Amino acid sequence: PEDAWQRSDSYMKAFLAEAKLLVNRSIEAVYAEYGVGISQDGSITLTEEQWINRAKFAPLLVKETVRQGGGGSWTTKQSMEGSARRLIHHIMTGDTFKLVLGGHSAAAGHGAGFNQSYIIEAGHVLEPVFAHLGVEFRSYNFAQGGMGTIQQALAGMDLRGKETDWIMWDSKMTERPGYLNNFFLRQALISGNRSPVLMGDGVDLTGFHDVAGASVAAQGNGWIPVTVSEEQVKEVPWAAQYLQCAPGATANCPGHAYTAGCWVEREDFKPQARQEPIVGGQASWHPGNRVHKRRGRMIALIILQTLDYALDKWETVAAEGGGYPIAEEHWHVTDYYKSIREKAKEVGGCFGNNWRIGQKRHLLEEEQADEDDPYHRNLDGEDDFWPPRLCNLPLQGRSLWGPRHNPVETSLLSIMRPNQMGDIDPLIKTNAYMSPPCYSPPDRPAPWTVPPETEPFAPLIGGSRRLTVDEDGQHQHQLRSQVDESPTPGEATKVDSAVEGNRQVPILRNYVAKRVLAEGDAVEEDAKKSEAADKDAIVPGLGLQVHWGRPGVCDGSSHSWCDKVCSSACLMGGAQDNRGMVCFDGLSGWLVFDVKNVKHGFIGARMEAWRKAENVPTTAGWKEVNNGGRGNYDKRGRKRKLHKEHQRQMMEEGIEQMKYEIEEDIKFFKEGGDSTNTTRRLGGGQSCGIGGDYTFQFAINGEIVSWNQAEFCKHYTRLNYNLDVIKFLDDEKKTGDFELAMRMTNGGRGKVMCITHLYWS
């Protein structure tokens, strides 16, 4: 419109001038946290040594090519131009900006606390700055302990967010081959609605930059003030204290590595459970919260300096091109994203025929293979592989693992067909994710996060409600008391918040919200109908077991409110690692999914064939499929109450078991893959089921395929540690909407199968 702020010459000049000052102040605030910042009013004077250290603190090298030499953080001229286009577009339109991380336990913040993990720390600095520019910024940490990233990437960007603008891979410990990080980044470019800026720890980004034209960057390390003694450290800036001990130092730096606690007292709530003094997960390979903060600040500086370049370019283009608004060729992004998406398919380095169907071990596990294992077969000569064509297909997926983007919409349960009683989970009457938390947000500011008032704190600069420096300390004190609260998007420019940030999320197609039968409800008529029905009819069973995992909203952001249960001993730990699943045994009946919009003829899943009867407590005591058509809906009075209490207890125990398995998987990688002491770790890709034969059946649009245990094992394929998959459909000619059903037969309660992820394209 003619009266739009983007057209106003006077407004735009003032806005860009103030925006650049804001960005500069935020950059200087990060420098000041480590003792080398300078103020815009000239009140701080650095010594010659400080100037030298400042130059070494966080230099950003803008290179001509990816392979050009130079240490520290870097990007390229091409990347700066592409990022400037993106940033100008987002400010012009009031769009969102999402920074995403995928990785392992160290990246997830184990030992440091989720909200102190480095990608979230970057967001603490950047979010308020972008808010003043009318952009809703969010950082997301989708790292998962004891795993890599391929189980997420096989779902394209559904689990990581299709609107991602900047994505980082950090999983060297769990994903060593280069084709795994290549697949992670490739899917980021081709499966989302945007083609994000790419970063990676030790990743070769050359092809994505040179061939696809993608923007790339890398975070390096710089100078850090050293700690020498317990007396000297008092003079070291708060953020740098004990971060790096000098050779021969008498101070105990390792003793101060982990300072993140589990609770800050508040007047409105007292925890029922005793709170631990510090967050769990400390390990030599898990950096403490001080290291995470430092790394997060380095990433924030890369983005801030890129934003500063974008604002400069905006001014320059306007001055050279006749004012505001600037020409669309400088900020429209549709063709830019499309070009990258199409050219990304020409980039090499993704997997080929790496995984034969039926392969049971992967990477270092091969070295420990027991040749007497009947399921360890040499499949040379067989030509069926996990399809390499997936590298260049935009994939989709749903899961019960987390954290994940939009956890309700991307839940495996969102495509799971309800049973005849209208239930996804026959054990509960409402969505378990929506279980009320023990207390309400936000958490109180923590002393391990917010420095003393005499120290600089970068998030406060952008968090100021004005674009000018406050004249006294009252405003700073007020902000410190509200540091965890988010600023109002669009405030500086009066741009409405992005629709995505305020939308109502559907609750699992309303299926899970439906009731179970209340006490005294009649079930005889439905039971008779069920018993009279064809037992082979593909209808959802009454004995399916949903393992929800952590309750709450676990969306990978610092704005989530995840696992705030009264029994927690670390309510502010913030861990979001989640391993939910749907399990079924020989009495459970059919599990049915509606898989929509299959364009390239592929459907696959991550399955767990090594689970036991205890993972399906729903069918305890049953003698026949679906309990003769009654399920557990006929329980009354005290029996029903006891059943509910038992199921609740089993759900809590399941969450604790999930946490234990995550920690065991983390230890596996650090111990160099020594799996000899556990059947589960290798059993996930070895046993194809525990003891005895069974029949696994699946059906696509009603056509049933039956495999006994040996046949199932021939199709059960290991892609990476604890990542075992089944390919249900691989035919490019088959497209459209599909019904996928699966069940166990001929095994009773002792033969269990679980599904955690479903993938398609």
N, C-alpha and C positions, 0 to 999 in steps of 0.2 A: 504493500500500500504506500501511497504517497507520503503519509505522515509517519512511516516506520522509522524507528530510531536508527536503523542501519543506513538510512538516506540522509540523516541530518549531519551536515558538515561540522557544525559547532559541537554537537553532542559527541560524534565519533572522535574528533580530535581530543576532547577532554577525556572521554572514556579510555581511549588507547593510552594516553599519557598516564592516567591514574593506574590503569592495568599494568603497565610496564613498571611503574614504581612499586606496585604490590608484589609483582613477581621478583623484582630485584630485592625487596625487603625480605621476602621469603628465602631467597637464595642466601642472603647475608645472615639470616637467622640460623640457618644450618651451619654455616661457617663459624658463627659466633658460639654455637653450642660446643665447638671443639677448639675455641680460643683464638680463631683467626678471622673473625668477622669485622667489618667496618660499617659504620652507621652512615645514613644519608645526610645527617646534619654535621658530620665531621667531628663529632665529639669523642670518637675513639681513634687513638693514634697507635699504629703498630710499630714495634721495633724492627730493626733490619732482619733479625732472626725470624720474627713472626711473618714478615713479608715473604721470606724464603719458604717457610713452612706453608703459608697460604697458597703459594704457587704449586706446591706439591700435594695439597689436601685433596682436591677433587677435579683435576683437569679433565676437560672433555675434548678429545681430539676428533675433529671433523675431517675424515679421510676422503680421498678420491675413490679408492677401491677398498673392498673388504680385506684383501690380502696385504694392503700397505702396512708397513711396520708401525710400531708405536705401542707403548704400554698404557695402562689405566683405562678409564672409560672411553668409549669411542662410538661414533656413528659415521655416516657418510653424507656427502652433499646431496646425493639423490634422496637419501632417507630424510634429511632435513626438509627438502622441498615437499616430499610426500606427506610428512607429518604436519607441515605448515598448512597444507591444503585441508587436511583433516581437522586440525584445530580451528582454523578460521571458519570452516563449515559448521562445526559444533557450536561455536560462539554465536555465529550469525543466526542459527536456527534454534538455539536453546536445546540442543541434543544432549544425550548422555555420553559419558566417557568411562570405559571400563577397563581396568588393569587386572589381568588374570595370571595366576601362577599355577602350574602343575608340577608335582614333584614327589619326593619321598618324605620320610619322617622328619629329617632335619629341616627341610623347607616348610613342613607343616607347623613347626614351632614346638615340637616335643621337648620338654625341659624348660622352654622359655615362656610358654603360654601362647595361645592362639593369637590374641590381640597384640602380642609383642613380636609375632613373626614378621620377617622383614618386609613382605609385600604389604601387610596391613600397616606396618610402621610408615611405609611410603605413602599410603593412603591418608594417614593421620595428617601429614604435611600438605598433601595435594588437594584433598577434598574441600577444605574451606576456601582455598585459592580459586578453584574452579567454580565454586558456588557464587563467588562475587562476580564471576564472568557469565553467569547465567547457565552454567553447565553442571548437571548432576554427576559428580564423580563418585565412583565406587571402586574399591580394590577387593579382589576375591582370591582367597587361598583355597585351592582345590587339591592341595597335596594330600597324599594318603600314606600313612605309616605302613612300612613293610611291603609296599607295592611300588610299581613304576607308574607310568601314565598311559600305557597302551590300552588298558581296560576302559579308560575314559575316551581316548581318541577314537576307538572303534565305534563310538556313538556320535562321531562328527563333533559338532559344537553344541549339541543339545544339552549335555551335562555341564558344559563350560560357559555357555552363553553365546548366542548367535550375534549379539551386538558388541562383541569384544573388540576393543581398539588397540590393545597392547598386550602381548602375551609372552610369558617367559617359561622356559623348560628348565627344571633343576632336578635331575634324577640320575646323575652319573653312577651313584652307588648301586642302583637297582636295574638300570638299563644301560648296559655298556655298549652294545652295537650301535653304530651311527644310524642304521636304518630305523631304529625305534624313535629317536628324537626327530628324525626326518619326517616320519609318519605323523607324529604329534603336531609339528609345525605346518606340514602340508595340509592336514585336515583343518587346521585353523584358518588357512587361506581359502579353501574351496568349499567348506561346509557351512560357514556362517553367512550373515548378511553383510559383513564388512570384511575386508582383508587387513588384519591387524599388523602393527609393527611387531617384529619378531626379535626376541632375545633368548639366549640360551647359555648355560654354563658349560663352556668348552664345546659348543656346537659349531659346525661349519655352516655358515649362513651364505656362503658365496653364491650358490646356485639360485637360492631364493631372491637374492639381490640382483645378480647379473642377468638371470634368465627371466624370472617372473616380474622383476621391477618392484619387489616388495621393499618396504623400509625396514632397516635392521639397526640394532644397537647392542652394546655390551657394557656391562658394569664392571669396572675395575676397582682396585684398591688404591688408596693414597696415604698421605702422611697421617699419623695418629700421635697425639701427645702421649708420652710414656710415663709409666708409674715406676718410681724408684723405691720409695719407703712409705711407711704408714704416715709419717709426718709430711713428706713431700706431696703425697697424693691429695692432701687437703687443698693444695693450691692448683691442682689439675681441674679443668672444667668437669662438671658433674657427669656429663655424657661420656667422657673419656676415662673416668676413674677406673682403674684396674682393668682397662680394656687391653692394654699391651704393656707388659712388664719389661723394663730394660734388662739387658744381661747383667747378672749379679744382683738384681734387685732383692731387697729384703721384704718387700711387700708381698702379700699372698694373693696374687691375681686369680688363680684357680678357685680359691675360696670365696671369691666374689663374682664368679661367673653367672651363677643362677640366683637372682634376687626376686624373681616374680613370685608373689604370694598367691594364696587362694581366697583371701577374704579381707575386706575393709569394712570395719564396723559401720552400721547405719542405724538410725533411730527407729525406723519403721519395721525392721525385721531382724530376727535372731535365728541363725541356722539351727536346725534340729540336730544335724550331725556335726561332730567335731571337725573343724577345718584344719587341713594340713598346713604347715608353715610355709611350704613352697610348692610350686607346681611339680608334678611328677614327670618322669621321662628323662631325667638327667643321664647323660652318657657322654663318653669321650668324643663321639662323633656327632653329638647334638650341641650346637653352639648355644651359649646363654643369651639372655635377652639383651645384654649390652652389644654383643656382636650383631644380633638381628637389627637393633636400632641403627647401628652404624651402616649396615648394608642397605637398610631401607632408606636412609637419608641419601646414600649415593645414588640409588635408583630415582628418588624424588628429584635430585639435582639434574639428572639427565633429562627428565621430562620438563622440569622448570626451564632449563636452558633452551630446550626445543620450543617451549611455549614462548619464551622471550624472542626467539628468532621469528616465530610466526607473527607476533605482534609487530615487530619491526618490518616484516615484509608487508603486512597489511597497510602500514603507514606509507611505505615506499611505493607500493602499487597504486595507492590512491593519489599520491603526489604526482606520479608519472602518468596516470591514466585518466585524470580529469575529476578526481574526487570520489565521493561515496554515493551509492554502494560500488564496490569494486566489481569488475567484470566477472561473470560466472565462471569463466575459464580458469580463474585462480582459486575457486573454492568449491565448485561442484565435485562430488565424489563418486557418483554412480558409475561413470565410465572408467574412472580410476580403479575402483574395486573390481569391476568386471574384467578389465585387462589383466590384473594380477591373478585373478581366479582362473582365467583361461590359460595363462602362461605357466602357472604353477605346475600344471600337468606335464610340462616339458622338462621340469627339474629332475635330475637323477638322484640316486641315493636312497630310494625307498626300498622296501623288501621285495624280493622276487620269490622264487620257489624255495623259500627258507624253511617252511614248515610242511612236511608231509602229513597228510591226514592219518591219524593214528599215532603220531610221534608222541612219546611219553616223557622224554626228558629234554631239557633245553639248557644250552650254555654250560655252565660249570656243573650242572647236575649230571651231564653225560660222563664226566670224569669219575663219578661215584657209582655208575650203573652196575647193577648186579646182573651179570650175564645169565644167571640161573633164574632170574625173574621171568615168569612166563609171559608177562605183558611187556617186557623189553624186547621188542622185535626189530630186526633190521628190515626196513621197508624198501630197500633198494629195488628198483624195477617197477614199483608202483608209481603212477603218475598223477595221483590226486593230491592237490595241495590246498592249503588255506589260500584263497584266491588273491594273487598279487594285484588284480584289477581293482581291489578295494583302495589301493593307494590313490587312485585318481577319481574315485566316486565320492560324491557328497553323501556321507553316511548319516544315519539317524539312530537314535537309541533311547531306551529307558532303563532305569536301574533302581535298586534299593540301597546301593552304596552311596556314601557321601563323604564330604559335603558335595553338593551339586547345585547348579543354578536352578532357580525356581523349583524347589524340591517337591512341591505338590504336583506341578504340571509334568515334571520329568520323572516322576515315580513310575516304577514298573506297574504299580497298582492302577495307574491312570488308564492303562490299556487292557487291564485284566477284567474279564467278564464276571459279573456277580452271580452267585448261586440263585436257586429258585426262591430263596427267601429274601433276595435283594441285597445280600451281604458279600463283600469282598473277603472280610475276615469274620468267620462265624463266632469268634470269641469275644468281640467287642462291639458296642453299638455306635461308636463314633471313631473318627480318624485319630489314630494314636499320636500322629504328629501334633495334633491340636490339644493334647493333654495339658491342662493348666500348669504353668510353672509354679515353683514354690514361692517366688516373689516377683515383683514387677521391675522392669527396667526403668532407668539405666543403672548400671553399677556405679559406685562412688569412685572418684578419681583416686588412683593408687600411688603411693609414694615411690614405687619402683618404676612408674611411668612418667610422673610429673616431677620435675626438679624443684628444688627450693626456689622461692620467689626471687632471690637475688641472681638466679641463673637464667640465661636465655632459653626459650622453648619455642622451636620453630612452628608447631601447629597454632600457637597463639597469634602469629602474625596474620595468617589468612583467616583465623577465627575471629578477628576483630570485626565488628559490625560496621566499621567505617573503613574507607580506603586511605585514611590519613592516620598518622600516629597520635595516640591519645596523649593528652597533656599531663596526666598524673597517673599514679599507680592504682587507682581504684578500679579502673576498667580491667586491668590485668588480673587483679585479685578476683574479680567477678568471673572472668573467663576460666581461671584455674579451677574454680568450683564447678564449672560446667563443661570441662574439657571433653568429656565423652559424648556430649550432646551434639547432634549434627546441625550445621547451619542451614538456613533456609535457601533452597535452590532458587536461582534466578533473582536474588534480592537486588544486586547492584544494577542490573539492566532491566528489571521488571519483566523478564521473560518467564512465561509460565513454565512450571516444572514439566519435565518430560512425562508423557502419558505412561510410559513403562514404569516409571518410579511410583505412580499412584494407582495402578490398576488393581482391580479386585481379582484375586486368584481363585479360580474354580476349585471346589473341594472334590477332587477325584471323581469328576463326572457325577457327583452326588451319590455315588454308589455306597461309599463307606459311611456316609452320614445316615444311611437308612438303619432302622432299628433291628435288633434281634428280638425274638419273641419274648414278651414279658411273662412273668410267672403266671401260669394258669391259661395261657393262650392255647387254643386248640391246634393240634398239629396232625390229628389223625387223618383228616381228609387229604392233606398234602402228602403225608407219608404213604397213604394208599396209592395216590397217583404216581409217586416216585417208584414204589415197589412194582407197580404194574407196568412201568415204562421199560423200554428196551435197555438192558443194562449196558449195552455197547453204544447207546446213543451219546453223542458228544455234547454233553451238558455239564456245566461246572459242578464239581463235586462238593460234598458237604464236609470233607475231612482235610481240606487244605490248611496249611499252617503258615501264617504270615509272621515273619520275624521283622518287626518294624525298625529295630535299632534305636538310636537315641531319639527321644521325643523332642518336640519343639521345632522351631524353624532353623534349620542348619544349612544355610545357603552360601556358606563360604565367606561371608562378609563380616565386618566388625559390627554391623547393625543387626545381626542375627540374635536370637535369644534361644540358644540351643542347650538341651540337656540340663536345664535348671530344675533338677528334681531334688526333693527334700533329703533323700538319702546320700546325696553327693558330698564327698569330703573335700571337694575343691570347686566351689561354685563359680569362681572367677577364672578357673583354668582355661575355659573356653574351647576345649578340644571338640572337634567336629568330625573326626574320623568315624565312619559309620559303615557297617557291613550287614545290611538287612538282606533278606532273601525270602522266597516262597518255597516251602518244602512240601513234599507229598510222598506217601508210601503206597503200598499195594491196596490199601483200603480207602484212600482219600478220594478217589474218583478223578475226573478229568480236570486239568488246569487249562483254561482257555484264554487266549489273547486275541484282540482285534488289532492287526497290524495294517495300518493305513499307508497309502501313497508309496507303494513299492515301485520304483521306477526302473531299477536295474537288475531285478531278479535275484536278490540276495537276502537271505535271512539266516542269522546265526545267534548263538547265545553263549554266555559264560555259565557253566554248570558245575555243581559240586556233587560228585557221585560217591563221596566218601563219608557222607553224614550217616548218623545212626538213628535208631528208633526214637531216642530221646529228643530229637529235633522235630518230631511230629507228635507232641503230646495230645493233640486233638483226638487222635484215633485210639487212645489208650482204652483198653477194655473192649474194643470192637472185635467182632468175629467175621464181619462181612463188609463189602464195599458200601460206603456211605451209611454204615450202621443200619442197613436194611431200609434206607430211605429216610431215616429219622435224624441222622446226624447226632448232635447233642441238644437238639431243640426240644426234646421231650423231658428234660430234667426239671424237677419241681422242688419247691420249698428248700429245705436244708441241703438237699443234694445239689440243687442248682447253685446255692450260695457257696458251698464248698468247691464246686467246679470253678466258679468265677475266681475265688481266692487262689486256687491252685494255678489257674492260667496266669493270673497276675504275678504270682511268685515265679512261675516259669519264664515269663517275659523279662522280669528283673534279672534272673539268673542268666538268661540268654544274653543280655546286654553285658554283664560282667564277663561271660565267656568270650564274647566278641572282643572286648578290650584286651583280654588275655591273649587271644590269638593274634591280634595286631602287634602286641609287644613281642611275642615269640617270632613273628615274621621279621620284625626289625632286627632282632638278635641274629637271625639266620644270615642276613646279609653281612652284618659286621663280623660274624665268625667265619666268613669266607665260604658260606654255603655248606657248612657241616650239617647234613641232614640225617645223619645216621641214627640219631637218638629220637626220631619221631616218625610215625607212619603218616601223619597228616600232611606234613610238608611235601613229601614226595608222593604220598598216597593220593593227593589231589590229582596227580597225573599218572599214577601207577596202578592203583587197585581197581579202578573202574567200578567200585562198589565193594562193600565189606562182606566177605564170606558168602558163598553159595550163589546160585544162579537166580536170574530174574528176567522179566520181559519188560523192556522199555518201549512204549509206543508213542509215536507222534503222528499227527494228522494235519495236513494242509488242505483247507477247504474240503474236509471230510474224507480225504484219501489217507487211509491208515497205513503206516509203515511200522513193522515190529522188529525189534532187535533183541536177541538174548544178550547175556552179559558179554560174551566174547565178541559178538557183532557190535555192540555198543562201544567196546574197547577199541575196535578197529577204526572207529570214527572219532574217538575222544582225543583231542589234539592239544598238546602243550605249546603255547606261544612264548611264555615267559614264566618265571617263578610264580606259582599259585595262580596261574592264568590258563585254565583249561576250557576248551571251547568245543561246540558242536555246530556243524554246518547243516542246516535244515534245507536250504534252497540255494542253488547256485546255477541259475539258468537265465540268461539275459533276455530271453523271449517271454518270460513270465513277469507280468507287471500288474499293478492294480492294488486292490484291497484284499487281504488274506485273513482267514481264520487259522490260527496256529494253536493246536491243542496237544497236550502231552499227559501221560500217566504211567504209573508203574502197575504191573500185574504179575501174578504168579510169584509173589514174594511176601505177601502179608505185611506185617508192621516192620519186619526186619530189613526191608530193602527200601532205601530212601534216596530220593533225588531232590536237589535244590537248584533253583535258578536265581541268579543275581543280576544279570544284565541281558537285555535282548537288543540285537543290532539288526538293522536292515538298510537297504538302499535300492 
